[in-house]
Amino acid sequence: MAKQYYVYIMASKRNGTLYVGMTSNIQRRYQEHAGHLQPGFTDTYNVTRLVYIEFHETFESAVIREKVLKKWKRKWKLELIETQNPSWRDLADEADFPYL
């Protein structure tokens, strides 16, 4: 099975503080954010809700996409989240989300 990479956006609440990240282990990374296991931005601002996720087959494409999203205006990020997740539910709570 090929390794998969994830670009994701975490939020503190609907229209709240946003964090864009990239990982090859979304389960571990989600648990670090949601459980406040790593001190830093997401811990300080209580950014614990997984609201957007993309899948990438290569490390390079995931890194490029993460950098692009980090440069986006906040408005564009909010619109992107709402295309996939209009109710801003925590995707990690979804029964059909097999990655967590």
C-alpha positions in Angstrom: 0.0 0.0 0.0 1.4 3.4 -1.0 1.9 6.0 1.6 -0.7 8.8 1.5 -0.3 12.4 2.5 -2.9 14.8 3.9 -3.3 18.5 3.8 -5.8 19.6 6.4 -7.4 22.6 8.0 -8.2 22.6 11.7 -10.5 25.2 13.3 -11.3 26.4 16.8 -15.0 26.8 15.8 -17.0 27.9 12.8 -15.3 30.9 11.3 -12.8 30.8 14.2 -9.0 30.5 14.2 -7.6 28.3 11.4 -4.6 26.2 11.1 -3.3 24.6 7.8 -1.1 21.6 8.1 0.3 18.6 6.2 1.1 15.1 7.5 1.5 11.5 6.5 -0.3 10.3 9.6 -3.6 12.1 10.0 -4.7 10.1 13.0 -1.7 10.9 15.0 -1.7 14.5 14.0 -5.4 15.0 14.8 -4.9 13.4 18.2 -2.0 15.8 18.9 -4.1 18.8 18.0 -7.4 17.7 19.6 -5.6 16.4 22.8 -3.4 19.5 23.2 -0.4 17.1 23.2 2.0 19.6 21.6 2.4 23.1 22.9 2.1 25.8 20.2 -0.4 27.6 18.0 -3.2 25.0 18.0 -2.9 24.5 21.7 -2.9 28.2 22.5 -5.9 29.0 20.3 -7.8 25.7 21.0 -7.8 24.7 17.4 -9.2 21.1 17.7 -11.7 20.6 15.0 -10.7 18.9 11.7 -12.9 20.8 9.2 -11.1 20.1 5.8 -8.9 17.4 4.4 -7.3 16.6 1.0 -5.4 13.5 0.0 -2.2 13.5 -1.9 -0.2 10.6 -3.3 3.2 12.3 -3.0 5.0 14.2 -0.3 6.0 16.9 -2.8 2.4 17.6 -4.0 1.2 17.8 -0.3 4.0 20.2 0.7 3.3 22.5 -2.3 -0.5 22.5 -1.6 0.1 23.3 2.1 2.3 26.2 1.2 -0.3 27.5 -1.3 -3.1 27.3 1.2 -1.1 29.0 3.9 -0.7 32.0 1.6 -4.4 32.2 0.7 -6.6 34.9 2.1 -8.7 33.9 5.0 -11.9 34.4 3.0 -10.7 31.9 0.4 -9.9 29.3 3.1 -13.4 29.8 4.6 -14.9 29.2 1.2 -12.8 26.1 0.6 -13.9 24.6 3.9 -17.6 25.3 3.2 -17.4 23.6 -0.2 -16.6 20.3 1.5 -18.0 20.9 5.0 -20.8 23.5 5.0 -21.8 22.8 8.6 -18.2 22.9 9.9 -18.6 19.5 11.7 -15.5 17.8 13.0 -14.7 15.3 10.3 -13.0 13.1 12.8 -16.4 12.5 14.4 -17.8 11.0 11.1 -18.5 7.3 11.2 -17.4 7.0 7.6 -14.0 8.7 8.2 -11.7 5.7 8.1 -8.5 7.6 8.8 -9.0 8.2 12.5 
